[in-house]
Amino acid sequence: MFNHLSAALTLLPRRLLFSSPGALTRGCRLLGTMEPAVVRCIPGEHKLTISFCLDGSYRHMLRDQDEAVGKVLLRISNNSSKGQGKAKKSKKNKGQQPCETPEAPVVKLYYGGDEVAGTVLNSEAWQDGAVLQVGDVKYSVQRNAPTFTTAELPVSLLAGFPVCPNLKVEFGNLQDCEFKWFKESVPNTSPEAAGEAPGQDSSWTEVGCGRVHVPSNEDIGCRLKLCCTPKDGSRSGPAKELVSAVAVEAGPGVCTYDNRHAYTVKEAEWPVVRVVSYNILADVYAQTELSKNVLYPYCAPYALQLDYRQNLIKKELAGYNADIICLQEVDKGVFTDSLTPALDAFGLDGVFRIKEKQHEGLATFYRRSKFQLLSCHDIVLQAALTSDPIHSELLQGVSTNSTLKEKILQRSTTLQVSVLEDLNKPGRKVCVANTHLYWHPKGGNIRLVQMGVALQHLSHVISEVAPGAPLVFCGDFNSSPDSGVFQLVSEAAVPQHHADWSSFGPEESCCMELLSAFPPLLSACSQPAYTNYVGGFHGCLDYIFIQPDSMQVEQVIPLPSHQEVTTYKALPSVAHPSDHIALICDLRWNP
C-alpha cells in the first residue's frame, strides 16, 4: 500500500531511485490512507529515529529515547511552519503577492484513540499503531517495521544469468519479502525516466516477481527495476525501488558447465548429499599484471573482470543444487556482497574464513533445509603446528631443519572446519573441512606438513565435539595423485624417504615417516586428468576426500569435455570463470 511513499523513509543506498515527495503524498491522499511515520527504537540504544514526509520533503529526526515526546512534537511543528515560510518567500521572489507568516500547525500524537501526554518519554510514546497528526495530515506510526538496510543490484547484468540483489533486512525475513521486477519497454537512460514509479510510467513493464530474476535475450539493451517490500510474516515495512546502473548485456552463449547442470536439475534426496569443491579464482589474483600478461594472456580482458565472472559463478553454483559447497580463493567482498546474497536466495547459508595477511580465503555453504551449523573449528596451520600440543611430534620432526621450519611458519594457509547437523536425523553430524594448501610447485614437503597438521586437527575435532561423525574433506590441495599428500590421505602413511620430503632440494629436506590420523580416505571424484587447466599447465589438484565406511559415492558429475575446456584455448575464459574446474559428487550417507 505504501510502496512508493515508504521507499524514501530510510537511508537510501547507491542506485536507489524513488518518486517525488509530492507525488507520494498525493498518492496516499487519493487512496484515502494515512502516510507512514517510521520509527526505529532499539532497547539499549541512546537514540531513536523518526522518518516521515512533511510538506513535500522527507524528514529524518534523530532524538534521545529518554527525551519527552512533547519536545519532538514542538520541533516538528516549528519545522513545518519554517518550511511553509520558505515556500511563501519563494513565491514572493517570483513576483507573487506576499503571504502572511504561516501559523505553526498543531502537532499531536495519539495511541488507542487517546492523546499521548507530552511528558511521556520517546521510547514509550512512539508505539506501533500510534497516529501522528501534523495539522490536517495524519501519519500511521510504524515502530521497528521491517526495513532494508542494504539494497543493491549487481553492477553487471547478462541475459540468461541470474540477477541476485544484495539485500539485508532489519526486523524482517528475506524469505517473506515481496519482489516485483520491471524492464524498460523502450530503453531510456535518462535519470528522469529512471525516477518514475512503474505504476506511473508506461516505459516499464513487469517481468517477474521472485527474489531472483533471469533476464532473457529480449531484455538486452534494457535496464531492470526492482520494487521490493520488506516483510516479517504479514507485517510490511518501507519498500525500496532499485534501478540498474547498466542495461542487460548479451551473455557468452554456452558455458563449460551447462551440460553438467543436466545431471543436477534436482536436489539430491536424503540420505544422499551433493557436495561441491571449487577454487573460484580470487579477484586479487586475476587482476595482477602477471595473470593478465603471463598466466592468462589468452583470456579476453573483460572476462577477467570480477563483475563478469561473478555472473558466471553464481549461475554455475545455483545450477548444481548442492547441499554443501566448499570454495577456495574467495575475496572477502565477494563473499559478503555477491555469493552470500545469491546463495541465500537459493537456500544456502555460509561461513567465511579469511587467510591471515590476505584479502581472500575459504567459504563453506550448506543447505539450511537439510543442515544446521553447530560449530566452527578453523585454524591457521602454521600457528597450530607450534601452539597445539597434539602436533608436538610433527613439530619435533620439522625442527630438524631450521630452513624448512622457517618456510613453513611463513605460510598463512588456513583450514576451515564446520560441524553440521543433519536436520532429517537430529543428532547425526558431519565434519566438513575446506582448505587451500601451499601453491609452489616445489613445495611438496611444506604441503606434507600442512596436511599432517590438518588431519590431526580434524581427528581431534571429531573426537571432541562430534564422535563418530564422518569427514568430508574438500579443497585445492595443489597436489597431484603421485604426490606425498595424496599418498598420506589415500594410504594413511608417507615413508621417510618419499621424494616430496626433498622437493625444495637437500638443504630443505626433512626425512621422517608421517602417519595420518585417519584410516585411508577415498577421493570421491577419483583422479581426473585435470582440475586445473591454464596455458602452461594442467593437472589434478582438487579433491573431495571421504571416509568410505561412512559414505559411498552415488554419482560423480562428469567434468567438462576436453573440447569444452579448450574452446577458448584454456581457463579462465569468456565461458568459464576460473582456472579450476568444480568437482561435484553425490554421496550416500549411511543412515
C-alpha positions as CSV (number, residue, x, y, z in Angstrom):
1,M,0.0,0.0,0.0
2,F,2.8,2.4,1.0
3,N,5.4,1.0,-1.5
4,H,6.3,4.3,-3.3
5,L,6.0,6.5,-0.2
6,S,8.0,4.3,2.1
7,A,10.8,3.9,-0.3
8,A,12.3,7.2,0.8
9,L,11.8,6.8,4.5
10,T,15.1,5.2,5.2
11,L,18.7,6.0,4.3
12,L,19.0,5.2,0.6
13,P,21.8,3.1,-0.9
14,R,23.5,3.8,-4.2
15,R,21.3,3.2,-7.2
16,L,18.1,3.6,-5.2
17,L,15.6,5.8,-7.0
18,F,12.1,6.9,-5.8
19,S,9.1,9.0,-6.7
20,S,9.0,12.7,-5.7
21,P,7.6,13.5,-2.2
22,G,4.7,15.5,-3.7
23,A,3.7,12.6,-5.9
24,L,3.9,10.2,-2.9
25,T,1.8,12.5,-0.7
26,R,-0.9,13.0,-3.4
27,G,-0.9,9.2,-4.0
28,C,-1.7,8.5,-0.3
29,R,-4.4,11.1,-0.2
30,L,-6.0,9.8,-3.3
31,L,-6.1,6.4,-1.8
32,G,-7.6,7.7,1.4
33,T,-4.8,6.2,3.5
34,M,-2.5,7.6,6.2
35,E,1.1,8.2,5.3
36,P,3.6,6.2,7.4
37,A,6.0,7.6,10.1
38,V,8.7,5.1,10.5
39,V,10.3,4.9,14.0
40,R,13.4,2.9,14.8
41,C,13.8,2.4,18.5
42,I,16.1,-0.4,19.9
43,P,16.2,-1.1,23.6
44,G,19.6,-0.2,25.0
45,E,20.4,2.4,22.3
46,H,20.6,6.0,23.3
47,K,18.9,7.4,20.2
48,L,15.8,6.7,18.1
49,T,14.9,7.9,14.6
50,I,11.6,9.2,13.2
51,S,11.2,9.4,9.4
52,F,8.2,10.8,7.5
53,C,7.2,13.1,4.6
54,L,6.2,16.6,5.5
55,D,5.3,19.5,3.2
56,G,6.7,17.7,0.2
57,S,10.1,16.8,1.8
58,Y,11.4,14.0,3.8
59,R,12.3,14.4,7.5
60,H,14.7,12.1,9.3
61,M,14.9,13.1,13.0
62,L,17.4,11.7,15.5
63,R,16.3,12.1,19.1
64,D,17.1,10.8,22.5
65,Q,15.0,7.9,23.7
66,D,14.7,9.5,27.2
67,E,13.5,12.8,25.9
68,A,9.9,14.0,26.5
69,V,7.8,13.5,23.4
70,G,6.4,17.0,23.7
71,K,9.8,18.4,22.7
72,V,9.8,16.4,19.5
73,L,6.2,17.4,18.6
74,L,7.1,21.1,19.1
75,R,10.1,20.6,16.9
76,I,8.0,19.1,14.2
77,S,5.5,22.0,14.4
78,N,8.3,24.6,14.2
79,N,10.0,22.9,11.3
80,S,6.7,22.7,9.5
81,S,6.0,26.4,9.8
82,K,9.5,27.3,8.7
83,G,9.1,25.1,5.7
84,Q,5.9,26.8,4.7
85,G,7.5,30.2,5.3
86,K,10.3,29.4,2.9
87,A,7.8,28.2,0.3
88,K,5.9,31.5,0.6
89,K,9.1,33.6,0.5
90,S,10.0,31.8,-2.7
91,K,6.7,32.7,-4.3
92,K,7.3,36.4,-3.3
93,N,10.6,36.3,-5.0
94,K,8.9,35.1,-8.2
95,G,6.7,38.2,-8.2
96,Q,3.6,36.9,-6.5
97,Q,1.9,38.6,-3.6
98,P,3.5,38.1,-0.3
99,C,1.5,36.0,2.2
100,E,1.2,36.3,5.9
101,T,3.6,34.3,8.1
102,P,2.0,30.9,8.5
103,E,1.0,29.7,11.9
104,A,2.7,26.7,13.3
105,P,0.4,23.6,12.8
106,V,-0.9,21.7,15.8
107,V,1.1,18.5,16.2
108,K,-0.2,15.7,18.4
109,L,0.4,12.0,19.0
110,Y,-2.4,9.6,19.7
111,Y,-2.4,6.0,20.8
112,G,-5.5,3.9,21.1
113,G,-7.6,6.9,20.4
114,D,-6.1,8.9,23.3
115,E,-3.7,11.8,23.1
116,V,-0.2,10.9,24.4
117,A,0.9,13.3,27.1
118,G,3.9,15.4,26.2
119,T,5.8,14.2,29.3
120,V,5.9,10.6,28.1
121,L,9.4,9.6,27.0
122,N,10.1,9.0,23.4
123,S,10.9,5.3,24.0
124,E,7.4,4.8,25.3
125,A,5.4,7.3,23.2
126,W,6.2,6.1,19.7
127,Q,4.3,2.8,19.7
128,D,3.4,0.7,16.7
129,G,-0.1,1.7,15.5
130,A,0.0,5.2,17.1
131,V,-1.1,8.2,15.0
132,L,0.9,11.3,14.5
133,Q,-1.1,14.3,13.4
134,V,0.5,17.4,11.9
135,G,-2.1,20.0,11.1
136,D,-4.7,18.1,9.0
137,V,-2.3,15.3,8.0
138,K,-2.2,12.1,9.8
139,Y,0.6,9.5,9.9
140,S,0.4,5.9,10.9
141,V,3.4,5.1,13.2
142,Q,5.4,2.0,12.3
143,R,7.7,1.1,15.1
144,N,10.6,-1.2,14.1
145,A,9.0,-2.1,10.8
146,P,10.8,-4.5,8.5
147,T,13.4,-2.3,6.8
148,F,16.0,-2.9,4.1
149,T,19.4,-1.7,5.5
150,T,21.1,-2.8,2.2
151,A,19.5,-2.9,-1.2
152,E,21.7,-3.0,-4.3
153,L,21.6,-4.6,-7.8
154,P,24.7,-6.1,-9.3
155,V,26.8,-3.9,-11.5
156,S,26.8,-6.3,-14.4
157,L,23.7,-7.9,-15.9
158,L,23.9,-10.7,-18.5
159,A,21.0,-12.3,-20.4
160,G,20.4,-15.8,-19.2
161,F,22.2,-15.3,-15.9
162,P,20.5,-14.9,-12.5
163,V,20.3,-11.3,-11.1
164,C,20.6,-11.7,-7.3
165,P,20.1,-8.4,-5.4
166,N,22.2,-7.8,-2.4
167,L,19.6,-7.3,0.4
168,K,19.8,-7.1,4.1
169,V,16.7,-6.6,6.2
170,E,16.2,-5.5,9.8
171,F,13.2,-6.6,11.8
172,G,12.2,-8.8,8.9
173,N,12.8,-12.1,7.0
174,L,14.1,-12.1,3.4
175,Q,12.1,-15.3,2.7
176,D,8.9,-13.3,3.4
177,C,9.7,-10.2,1.3
178,E,7.9,-9.4,-1.9
179,F,9.6,-8.6,-5.2
180,K,8.4,-7.2,-8.5
181,W,10.8,-6.9,-11.5
182,F,10.3,-4.5,-14.4
183,K,12.2,-3.8,-17.6
184,E,12.3,-0.8,-19.8
185,S,9.8,-1.2,-22.6
186,V,11.9,1.3,-24.6
187,P,15.5,1.7,-23.5
188,N,15.9,5.1,-21.9
189,T,18.9,6.0,-19.8
190,S,17.7,9.4,-18.7
191,P,17.7,10.0,-14.9
192,E,14.2,11.4,-15.1
193,A,12.8,8.2,-16.6
194,A,14.6,6.1,-14.0
195,G,12.9,8.0,-11.2
196,E,9.4,7.3,-12.3
197,A,7.4,4.7,-10.5
198,P,6.4,1.6,-12.5
199,G,2.7,2.3,-12.0
200,Q,3.0,5.8,-13.4
201,D,5.4,5.3,-16.3
202,S,4.4,3.1,-19.3
203,S,8.0,2.7,-20.3
204,W,8.4,0.0,-17.6
205,T,6.9,-3.5,-18.0
206,E,6.6,-6.1,-15.2
207,V,8.6,-9.2,-16.0
208,G,8.9,-11.1,-12.8
209,C,8.0,-11.5,-9.1
210,G,10.7,-13.6,-7.5
211,R,13.7,-12.7,-5.4
212,V,16.0,-13.8,-8.3
213,H,15.3,-12.7,-11.9
214,V,16.9,-14.2,-15.0
215,P,16.7,-11.7,-17.9
216,S,16.1,-13.0,-21.4
217,N,17.7,-12.1,-24.7
218,E,14.7,-9.8,-25.3
219,D,15.9,-7.7,-22.3
220,I,19.3,-7.0,-23.9
221,G,19.8,-3.2,-24.0
222,C,17.2,-2.6,-21.3
223,R,17.7,-1.7,-17.7
224,L,15.9,-3.5,-14.9
225,K,14.0,-2.1,-12.0
226,L,13.2,-4.0,-8.8
227,C,10.5,-3.0,-6.3
228,C,11.0,-4.9,-3.1
229,T,8.9,-4.8,0.1
230,P,10.5,-6.0,3.4
231,K,8.2,-8.2,5.4
232,D,8.1,-10.3,8.6
233,G,5.2,-12.6,8.1
234,S,2.2,-10.5,7.2
235,R,3.9,-7.3,8.6
236,S,5.3,-5.0,5.9
237,G,7.8,-2.1,6.1
238,P,9.1,0.6,3.8
239,A,9.5,-0.6,0.2
240,K,12.5,0.2,-1.9
241,E,12.9,0.7,-5.6
242,L,16.2,-0.2,-7.3
243,V,17.1,0.7,-10.9
244,S,20.1,-1.0,-12.5
245,A,23.0,1.3,-13.3
246,V,23.5,-0.6,-16.6
247,A,21.5,-2.3,-19.2
248,V,21.3,-6.1,-19.7
249,E,24.1,-7.3,-22.0
250,A,24.4,-10.4,-24.1
251,G,25.8,-13.5,-22.3
252,P,28.6,-15.7,-23.6
253,G,26.4,-18.4,-25.0
254,V,27.2,-21.9,-23.9
255,C,29.3,-22.2,-20.7
256,T,31.6,-25.1,-19.8
257,Y,29.2,-26.1,-17.0
258,D,25.9,-26.0,-18.9
259,N,26.0,-29.7,-19.8
260,R,26.9,-30.6,-16.2
261,H,23.7,-28.9,-15.0
262,A,21.7,-31.6,-16.8
263,Y,22.9,-34.0,-14.0
264,T,21.9,-31.7,-11.2
265,V,18.5,-30.4,-12.2
266,K,17.0,-31.6,-8.9
267,E,18.3,-31.6,-5.4
268,A,19.7,-34.8,-4.0
269,E,17.2,-36.8,-1.9
270,W,18.1,-37.8,1.6
271,P,20.2,-39.7,2.6
272,V,22.2,-38.5,-0.4
273,V,24.2,-35.3,-0.1
274,R,25.6,-33.3,-3.0
275,V,29.0,-31.8,-2.4
276,V,30.9,-29.2,-4.5
277,S,34.5,-28.2,-4.2
278,Y,35.7,-25.3,-6.3
279,N,38.6,-22.8,-6.5
280,I,36.8,-19.8,-8.0
281,L,40.0,-17.7,-8.7
282,A,40.2,-14.6,-6.4
283,D,40.0,-11.2,-8.0
284,V,43.1,-10.1,-6.2
285,Y,45.0,-12.7,-8.3
286,A,43.0,-12.4,-11.5
287,Q,43.7,-8.6,-11.8
288,T,47.5,-8.8,-11.5
289,E,49.8,-8.0,-14.4
290,L,51.2,-11.5,-14.1
291,S,47.7,-13.0,-14.6
292,K,46.8,-10.7,-17.5
293,N,50.1,-11.0,-19.4
294,V,51.7,-14.3,-18.4
295,L,49.3,-16.7,-16.8
296,Y,46.1,-16.0,-18.8
297,P,47.1,-13.9,-21.8
298,Y,44.6,-15.9,-23.9
299,C,41.7,-14.7,-21.8
300,A,39.7,-11.7,-23.0
301,P,40.4,-8.8,-20.5
302,Y,36.7,-8.3,-19.9
303,A,36.3,-11.9,-19.0
304,L,38.8,-11.5,-16.1
305,Q,36.7,-8.7,-14.6
306,L,35.1,-9.6,-11.3
307,D,31.6,-8.4,-12.2
308,Y,31.6,-10.5,-15.4
309,R,33.0,-13.6,-13.6
310,Q,30.5,-13.3,-10.8
311,N,27.7,-13.7,-13.2
312,L,29.1,-17.0,-14.4
313,I,30.0,-18.2,-10.9
314,K,26.5,-17.6,-9.5
315,K,24.8,-19.3,-12.4
316,E,27.1,-22.2,-12.1
317,L,26.7,-22.8,-8.4
318,A,23.0,-22.3,-8.5
319,G,22.6,-24.9,-11.2
320,Y,24.4,-27.6,-9.1
321,N,21.6,-27.6,-6.5
322,A,24.3,-28.6,-4.0
323,D,23.9,-29.3,-0.3
324,I,27.5,-28.5,0.7
325,I,29.7,-26.1,-1.2
326,C,33.4,-25.6,-0.3
327,L,35.0,-22.7,-2.1
328,Q,38.7,-21.6,-2.2
329,E,40.1,-18.2,-3.2
330,V,37.1,-16.3,-2.2
331,D,37.6,-12.5,-1.9
332,K,36.1,-11.1,1.3
333,G,33.9,-8.6,-0.6
334,V,32.7,-11.4,-3.0
335,F,31.6,-13.5,-0.1
336,T,29.7,-10.6,1.6
337,D,28.2,-8.7,-1.3
338,S,27.9,-11.4,-4.0
339,L,28.0,-15.0,-3.0
340,T,26.1,-14.7,0.3
341,P,23.1,-12.9,-1.1
342,A,23.0,-15.1,-4.2
343,L,23.3,-18.4,-2.5
344,D,21.0,-17.3,0.3
345,A,18.3,-16.8,-2.3
346,F,18.9,-20.4,-3.4
347,G,18.6,-21.8,0.1
348,L,22.1,-21.9,1.4
349,D,23.8,-20.3,4.4
350,G,27.6,-19.8,4.5
351,V,30.6,-19.1,6.7
352,F,33.9,-17.5,5.7
353,R,37.4,-17.7,6.9
354,I,39.9,-15.2,5.6
355,K,43.6,-16.0,5.3
356,E,45.9,-14.0,7.5
357,K,47.6,-11.1,5.7
358,Q,45.4,-11.9,2.6
359,H,42.2,-10.5,1.1
360,E,40.9,-13.9,0.2
361,G,40.0,-17.1,2.0
362,L,37.7,-20.1,2.3
363,A,33.9,-20.3,2.2
364,T,31.7,-23.2,3.1
365,F,28.0,-23.1,2.3
366,Y,25.3,-25.6,3.4
367,R,21.6,-26.0,2.5
368,R,19.7,-24.7,5.5
369,S,16.7,-27.0,4.9
370,K,19.0,-30.0,5.4
371,F,21.7,-28.9,7.8
372,Q,22.3,-26.5,10.7
373,L,25.8,-25.3,11.7
374,L,26.7,-26.4,15.1
375,S,30.3,-25.1,15.4
376,C,33.4,-23.9,13.6
377,H,36.9,-25.0,14.4
378,D,39.1,-23.1,11.9
379,I,42.9,-22.9,12.3
380,V,45.9,-21.4,10.7
381,L,48.1,-24.5,10.1
382,Q,51.5,-23.0,10.9
383,A,50.1,-21.4,14.1
384,A,48.5,-24.7,15.2
385,L,51.8,-26.6,14.5
386,T,53.7,-24.5,17.0
387,S,51.0,-23.9,19.6
388,D,48.9,-27.1,19.9
389,P,50.5,-30.0,21.8
390,I,48.7,-32.5,19.5
391,H,51.3,-31.6,16.8
392,S,54.4,-31.9,19.1
393,E,55.8,-34.9,17.4
394,L,55.4,-33.4,13.9
395,L,56.9,-30.2,15.1
396,Q,59.9,-32.0,16.5
397,G,60.5,-33.7,13.1
398,V,60.2,-30.4,11.2
399,S,62.5,-28.7,13.7
400,T,65.4,-30.8,12.5
401,N,65.7,-28.5,9.5
402,S,65.5,-24.8,10.6
403,T,65.3,-23.6,7.0
404,L,62.3,-25.7,6.2
405,K,60.7,-24.8,9.5
406,E,61.1,-21.1,8.9
407,K,59.4,-21.5,5.4
408,I,56.5,-23.4,6.9
409,L,56.0,-20.8,9.6
410,Q,55.9,-18.1,7.0
411,R,52.8,-19.5,5.3
412,S,49.2,-18.3,6.1
413,T,47.5,-21.5,5.0
414,T,44.2,-22.0,6.7
415,L,41.9,-24.9,7.4
416,Q,38.2,-24.2,7.7
417,V,36.3,-26.8,9.7
418,S,32.5,-26.8,10.1
419,V,30.5,-29.3,12.1
420,L,27.0,-29.7,10.6
421,E,23.9,-31.5,12.0
422,D,21.6,-33.4,9.7
423,L,18.1,-31.9,10.2
424,N,16.5,-35.1,8.8
425,K,18.0,-37.1,11.5
426,P,18.8,-34.9,14.6
427,G,21.9,-35.8,16.4
428,R,23.7,-37.1,13.3
429,K,26.7,-34.9,12.4
430,V,29.2,-34.5,9.6
431,C,32.5,-32.7,9.8
432,V,33.2,-30.6,6.6
433,A,36.7,-29.4,6.1
434,N,37.9,-27.0,3.4
435,T,41.5,-25.9,2.6
436,H,43.9,-24.5,0.0
437,L,47.4,-25.8,0.5
438,Y,50.6,-24.0,-0.4
439,W,50.9,-23.4,-4.1
440,H,54.6,-23.6,-5.1
441,P,55.4,-26.5,-7.5
442,K,58.4,-27.4,-5.4
443,G,56.5,-27.1,-2.1
444,G,55.7,-30.8,-1.6
445,N,57.4,-31.0,1.7
446,I,55.6,-28.0,3.1
447,R,52.3,-29.4,1.9
448,L,53.0,-32.7,3.6
449,V,53.5,-31.0,6.9
450,Q,50.4,-28.9,6.3
451,M,48.3,-32.0,5.6
452,G,49.7,-33.7,8.6
453,V,48.6,-30.8,10.8
454,A,45.2,-30.7,9.1
455,L,44.4,-34.4,9.5
456,Q,45.5,-34.4,13.2
457,H,43.3,-31.4,13.9
458,L,40.3,-32.9,12.2
459,S,40.7,-36.1,14.1
460,H,40.8,-34.1,17.4
461,V,37.7,-32.1,16.5
462,I,35.7,-35.1,15.6
463,S,36.6,-37.0,18.8
464,E,35.9,-34.0,21.0
465,V,32.7,-32.5,19.5
466,A,31.3,-35.0,17.0
467,P,32.2,-38.5,17.9
468,G,31.6,-40.9,15.0
469,A,30.9,-38.1,12.5
470,P,32.2,-38.8,9.0
471,L,34.7,-36.4,7.4
472,V,34.2,-34.7,4.1
473,F,37.5,-33.0,3.2
474,C,37.4,-30.6,0.2
475,G,39.9,-28.3,-1.3
476,D,42.6,-27.2,-3.7
477,F,45.5,-29.3,-2.3
478,N,47.9,-28.3,-5.1
479,S,48.9,-31.9,-5.1
480,S,48.8,-34.4,-8.0
481,P,47.9,-38.1,-7.5
482,D,51.5,-39.1,-7.3
483,S,52.3,-36.6,-4.5
484,G,53.1,-37.3,-0.9
485,V,50.0,-35.5,0.2
486,F,47.7,-37.8,-1.9
487,Q,49.6,-40.9,-0.6
488,L,49.2,-39.7,3.0
489,V,45.5,-39.3,2.6
490,S,44.8,-42.3,0.5
491,E,47.2,-44.8,2.2
492,A,47.3,-43.2,5.6
493,A,51.2,-43.0,5.7
494,V,54.1,-41.5,3.9
495,P,57.6,-43.1,4.2
496,Q,60.6,-41.1,5.4
497,H,62.3,-41.3,2.0
498,H,59.4,-40.1,-0.1
499,A,60.7,-37.7,-2.8
500,D,58.5,-34.9,-1.6
501,W,60.5,-34.5,1.6
502,S,63.3,-33.2,-0.6
503,S,61.1,-31.3,-3.1
504,F,63.0,-28.0,-2.4
505,G,66.4,-29.6,-2.5
506,P,68.6,-31.3,0.0
507,E,69.1,-28.1,2.1
508,E,65.4,-28.0,2.9
509,S,64.8,-31.7,3.2
510,C,63.2,-33.4,6.1
511,C,63.1,-37.2,6.3
512,M,60.5,-38.7,8.6
513,E,57.6,-41.1,8.4
514,L,54.3,-39.3,8.6
515,L,51.2,-41.1,9.6
516,S,47.6,-40.0,9.0
517,A,45.2,-39.6,11.9
518,F,42.6,-41.3,9.8
519,P,42.3,-44.7,8.0
520,P,42.7,-44.4,4.2
521,L,40.3,-41.8,2.7
522,L,38.8,-42.1,-0.7
523,S,38.9,-39.5,-3.5
524,A,35.2,-39.3,-4.3
525,C,35.7,-38.0,-7.8
526,S,38.6,-40.3,-8.4
527,Q,41.6,-38.8,-10.2
528,P,40.6,-36.7,-13.2
529,A,43.1,-35.9,-15.9
530,Y,43.0,-32.4,-14.7
531,T,41.0,-30.0,-12.4
532,N,43.3,-27.0,-13.3
533,Y,43.9,-26.1,-16.9
534,V,45.9,-23.0,-17.8
535,G,48.1,-22.2,-20.8
536,G,51.3,-23.6,-19.3
537,F,50.0,-26.3,-17.0
538,H,47.2,-28.8,-16.5
539,G,46.8,-31.3,-13.7
540,C,44.6,-32.8,-11.0
541,L,45.0,-30.6,-7.9
542,D,41.5,-30.6,-6.3
543,Y,39.8,-33.4,-4.4
544,I,36.8,-34.3,-2.2
545,F,38.0,-36.9,0.3
546,I,35.6,-39.1,2.2
547,Q,35.6,-42.0,4.6
548,P,34.4,-44.9,2.6
549,D,33.0,-46.8,5.6
550,S,30.6,-43.9,6.3
551,M,29.8,-42.6,2.8
552,Q,29.6,-44.1,-0.6
553,V,29.8,-42.3,-4.0
554,E,26.3,-42.3,-5.6
555,Q,27.2,-40.2,-8.6
556,V,30.1,-38.2,-9.9
557,I,29.1,-35.3,-12.1
558,P,31.2,-35.6,-15.3
559,L,33.8,-32.9,-15.8
560,P,33.5,-30.7,-19.0
561,S,34.9,-32.4,-22.1
562,H,38.4,-31.5,-23.2
563,Q,36.9,-29.8,-26.2
564,E,34.7,-27.6,-23.9
565,V,37.7,-26.7,-21.7
566,T,39.9,-25.8,-24.7
567,T,37.2,-24.0,-26.8
568,Y,38.9,-20.7,-25.9
569,K,42.4,-22.3,-25.5
570,A,42.4,-22.7,-21.7
571,L,40.9,-21.5,-18.5
572,P,39.6,-19.0,-17.4
573,S,37.7,-17.9,-20.5
574,V,34.6,-16.0,-21.5
575,A,32.7,-19.2,-20.9
576,H,34.4,-20.3,-17.6
577,P,35.1,-18.0,-14.6
578,S,38.1,-19.8,-13.0
579,D,41.3,-21.6,-13.9
580,H,39.9,-24.5,-11.9
581,I,37.0,-26.8,-12.6
582,A,34.4,-27.6,-9.9
583,L,34.2,-31.1,-8.5
584,I,30.7,-32.3,-7.8
585,C,29.5,-35.6,-6.4
586,D,26.5,-37.2,-4.7
587,L,27.4,-39.1,-1.5
588,R,25.1,-41.6,0.1
589,W,25.4,-41.1,3.8
590,N,24.8,-44.3,5.7
591,P,21.7,-43.7,7.9
